[in-house]
Amino acid sequence: NISGSPLRLKIAGIARQKMAGKMAYIFASTYQALADHERGYKSWRISTSQHNEKFIEAIKNKIEAALNAAQIPVNYTITETRLRHEIDGHFTLLVNALGFISLLMAVTGVFALASVMSIHVTERTREIGIMRSIGASSSLIVRNIIIEGIFISLISWIMALALCIPLSKIASNYIGQIVFDEAFPLAISGAAIWTWLLVATAGAILASLYPARKAVNLNIRECFSY
């Protein structure tokens, strides 16, 4: 509707724009022809040939300088990169909170695995004594306990993979509906999956060191008298 007259225009395309109201864009020349005057609009959307942040910022500064030289007032300017930074800033706190919770869960998992391995060593005291009596070295006992801890961590990693995709989908849908009234698309990071495998393996080794040391310090007489 321009100047009280309804108009019928052909839609060239539809774009998804987050954190913005619904709006329609037309060429300035089209608007001038329809509205029959030149000063009926207050904003411009400019597309650049390159899309890196430094180039866009330089073009913005040149445009502002040219408009100021022509004594054309500018209320504000915002680039796509700046808009993206502002949108990302809304999620920084949430991402940091989730990262901190994940760190706490990882530390808790390490202590839990250390406790489980200590119980296993205690339950297998006589078995360790038999191994020592037939010539098993301390390094062999340590290696067996660490391998057992790594095996448990691998099982937990596989179970986590099976559960993380549906749980992530539920969480992304829930948070997206709250923030944007639209579910976030699910993106799976291969790097994060393999990084977590390394973290789980390192945590398993760390959790198994104390029980392994405890097993090595047991002498044969203590093992058989247990």
C-alpha positions in Angstrom: 0.0 0.0 0.0 1.6 3.2 -1.2 0.0 6.6 -0.6 -3.3 4.9 0.1 -3.3 2.9 -3.1 -3.0 -0.9 -3.0 -0.4 -2.4 -5.4 0.1 -5.9 -6.6 3.8 -6.8 -6.9 5.5 -10.1 -7.9 7.6 -11.8 -5.2 11.2 -12.5 -6.5 12.3 -14.5 -3.5 11.9 -15.1 0.3 14.7 -14.8 2.8 14.9 -16.0 6.4 16.1 -13.1 8.6 16.4 -13.8 12.4 15.7 -11.3 15.1 13.9 -8.9 12.7 10.3 -8.2 11.9 8.6 -9.1 8.6 9.4 -6.7 5.8 9.4 -6.4 2.1 12.3 -5.0 -0.1 11.9 -3.5 -3.5 14.3 -1.6 -5.8 14.6 2.1 -5.3 13.8 2.7 -9.0 10.6 0.6 -8.7 9.5 2.5 -5.6 10.1 5.9 -7.2 8.0 4.9 -10.2 5.2 3.6 -8.0 5.3 6.4 -5.5 6.0 9.1 -8.0 8.5 10.9 -5.8 12.1 10.4 -4.7 12.1 10.9 -0.9 9.7 8.2 0.3 12.2 5.8 1.8 14.5 6.1 4.8 16.8 3.1 4.6 19.1 1.4 2.1 20.4 -2.1 1.9 23.7 -2.4 0.1 25.4 -5.5 -1.2 29.2 -5.7 -1.7 31.3 -7.7 -4.1 33.3 -9.2 -1.2 32.0 -10.5 2.1 34.9 -10.5 4.5 34.6 -8.3 7.6 37.4 -5.9 6.9 36.2 -5.1 3.3 32.6 -4.6 4.5 33.7 -2.3 7.3 35.9 -0.2 4.8 33.0 0.2 2.4 30.7 1.2 5.3 33.2 3.9 6.3 33.4 5.2 2.8 29.6 5.4 2.4 29.3 7.2 5.7 32.0 9.7 4.7 30.3 10.3 1.3 26.9 10.9 2.9 28.3 13.2 5.5 30.1 15.2 2.8 26.8 15.6 1.0 25.2 16.7 4.2 22.9 13.7 4.3 22.1 12.7 7.9 22.6 9.0 8.8 20.7 7.7 11.8 22.7 4.4 12.1 24.4 1.8 10.0 24.9 -1.9 10.6 26.7 -4.5 8.6 25.8 -8.2 8.3 29.0 -9.1 10.2 28.1 -6.7 13.1 24.6 -8.1 13.2 25.9 -11.6 13.3 28.2 -10.7 16.2 25.3 -9.1 18.1 23.2 -12.2 17.5 26.0 -14.5 18.6 26.5 -12.4 21.7 23.0 -13.4 22.9 24.2 -17.0 23.0 27.6 -16.5 24.5 26.3 -16.8 28.1 24.2 -19.9 27.2 27.2 -21.6 25.4 29.6 -20.8 28.3 27.1 -22.2 30.8 26.6 -25.4 28.9 30.4 -25.7 28.5 30.9 -25.3 32.3 28.2 -27.9 33.0 30.0 -30.3 30.5 33.3 -29.7 32.3 31.7 -30.5 35.7 30.2 -33.6 34.2 33.5 -34.7 32.8 35.3 -34.2 36.2 32.5 -36.0 38.0 32.9 -38.9 35.4 36.6 -39.1 36.1 36.0 -39.4 39.9 33.2 -41.9 39.3 35.4 -44.1 37.1 38.3 -43.9 39.6 35.9 -45.1 42.3 34.7 -48.0 40.1 38.2 -49.0 39.3 39.2 -48.9 42.9 36.3 -51.2 43.8 37.4 -53.5 40.9 41.0 -53.7 42.3 39.7 -54.4 45.8 37.4 -57.2 44.5 40.2 -58.7 42.5 42.9 -58.6 45.2 43.3 -62.4 45.3 43.4 -62.5 41.5 46.2 -59.9 41.5 48.1 -62.0 44.1 47.9 -65.0 41.8 49.2 -63.0 38.9 52.1 -61.7 41.0 52.9 -65.2 42.3 53.3 -66.6 38.7 55.6 -63.7 37.7 53.3 -61.0 36.4 55.2 -57.7 36.4 53.9 -54.4 37.9 53.8 -52.9 34.4 51.5 -55.7 33.2 49.1 -55.2 36.1 49.1 -51.4 35.5 48.5 -51.9 31.8 45.6 -54.3 32.4 43.8 -51.9 34.8 44.3 -48.9 32.5 43.0 -50.9 29.5 40.0 -51.8 31.5 39.3 -48.2 32.3 39.7 -47.2 28.7 37.3 -49.9 27.7 34.7 -48.6 30.1 35.2 -45.0 28.7 34.8 -46.3 25.1 31.5 -47.9 26.1 30.3 -44.6 27.7 31.4 -42.7 24.6 29.4 -45.0 22.3 26.3 -44.6 24.6 26.8 -40.9 24.6 26.8 -40.8 20.8 23.6 -42.8 20.7 21.9 -40.4 23.1 23.4 -37.0 22.2 21.7 -36.7 18.7 18.1 -37.1 19.9 18.7 -35.1 23.1 20.5 -32.3 21.1 17.5 -32.2 18.7 15.1 -31.8 21.5 17.2 -29.1 23.1 17.7 -27.2 19.9 13.9 -27.3 19.2 13.1 -26.1 22.7 15.6 -23.2 22.8 14.9 -22.2 19.2 11.1 -21.9 19.9 11.8 -19.8 23.0 14.2 -17.4 21.3 13.0 -17.2 17.7 9.7 -19.1 17.6 11.4 -21.5 15.3 13.5 -24.6 15.9 17.2 -24.5 15.4 18.6 -26.8 12.7 20.6 -29.6 14.1 24.3 -29.5 13.2 26.6 -32.3 14.2 30.3 -31.5 14.7 32.6 -34.4 13.8 35.5 -32.6 15.4 33.6 -32.4 18.7 32.8 -36.1 18.6 36.5 -37.1 18.2 37.7 -34.5 20.6 35.3 -35.9 23.3 36.7 -39.4 22.5 40.2 -38.1 23.3 38.9 -36.4 26.5 37.2 -39.6 27.6 40.3 -41.7 26.9 42.6 -39.2 28.8 40.1 -39.1 31.7 40.0 -42.9 31.8 43.8 -43.1 32.0 43.9 -40.5 34.7 41.1 -42.2 36.7 42.9 -45.6 36.4 46.3 -44.4 37.7 45.5 -44.4 41.4 43.8 -47.9 41.4 46.7 -49.2 39.3 49.2 -47.9 41.8 47.2 -49.3 44.6 47.3 -52.7 42.9 51.0 -52.6 42.4 51.7 -51.8 46.0 49.9 -55.0 47.2 52.3 -57.8 48.1 51.5 -61.5 47.6 50.9 -62.2 51.3 48.4 -59.4 51.6 46.6 -60.6 48.5 46.1 -64.1 49.7 45.1 -63.1 53.3 42.4 -60.8 51.9 
